[in-house]
Amino acid sequence: MGHEAPDRHPVELHWQDEEAEPLAARRTRPWRGWVALAGVVAVLVVVPSLVQRGTVPGPIEPQPNPTPTSATTSRVVVPDLGPAILGVTDRWELFALGDNSVTQIQLAAGRITTTYFAPLQSTGPVLLVVGPDRAIVKPLDRVPGHVVPDSGPVRGLTGLLDRGATALPASDPNQVWVGPEDGGPPVMTLTDLDGSRVLATAPVPPGAVPVGAHDDGAGYPLFRGAGGFYVARPDGLQRITTGLVVATGPSGWLAEECDEHGRCTTVGVDRATGGRSVLPVAVDRNGPTGVLSPDGTSAALVVGRPDGSTALRVADLVGGSDHEVDVHPARGFGTTMVWSPDGRWLFVVDDTGHLRAVDPRTRQVSEFPGPVPLLRQLAVRTGR
């Protein structure tokens, strides 16, 4: 007697015309030598297989993925993974960047949408910025990037977004920070999501490299410049520390500071007051790769091992405990770890490009329960 076929999630595949200017007609620029210093490893992106309803999938077998040209966009939708992925009921969303894709994960709705776009004309670093109705994919080497809307075809970047070297999220989700143009003044420019207006500018610190800017955790550019780390704001520069920022978040920063005798301590810096507190937490000296939880009570830190691999440590900044978690975060350009807005989950891109969900209370690690491609970066869109 035959067995019934397992229940499968329906997948919708849409091919749409792209409205963007043909890529070949736009300017390109060869990738520069500092890529090697960034340690970026390109990963292959594949279209995931379907998963059975109500189960956590095992390893996803690679399948041939859509290969869009400059004139087409492909969109893969998995519309029914259950009413609440990982038990999330709030309307925030997780976004993930692959080599030639953006995945929108609507956890409360149980819906995953992956949009594939024409391959970028460089294998260099790329930044992901998420707005209320779109994702912006911005290569650092000034080759054409993409706007990936929630619905409709992928289109090209325009205006200041097309010209600037870098793009970072702003405190207003309808705005974005753009790096200096070639030959332009050393300032970061705040613009709208179309790159059509100059809303404000912020200075780049002396000695800082504009393409090395990070998100400071609250929507302002963070730089390593002469004498320490700075946040650039329209009203001027704020030096956070003469030491090294190792983690960022809405409440402030985690830094390592050393005295004139080389004695180093880890300090928490409060964003609102500038106050400092010494914390018994070991850190890695690879810059601001860590992320603070939304309430500032925990820190997720990437630390290096002697064999060259990475480890994840989750530190309790109130109680002082510090625990290693069984996952190896990816080292690369951009954000590879994000907290859910309520601090309930920590999402990590591991060193194989897979998305992992970490429960910071139990330190349990799970493969994300849904089909997503191999990834490079993550971002969160808060509830609307």
Order of alpha helices (4+ residues) and beta strands (2+ residues): beta-alpha-beta-beta-beta-beta-beta-beta-beta-beta-alpha-beta-beta-beta-beta-beta-beta-beta-beta-beta-beta-beta-beta-beta-beta-beta-beta-beta-beta-beta-beta-beta
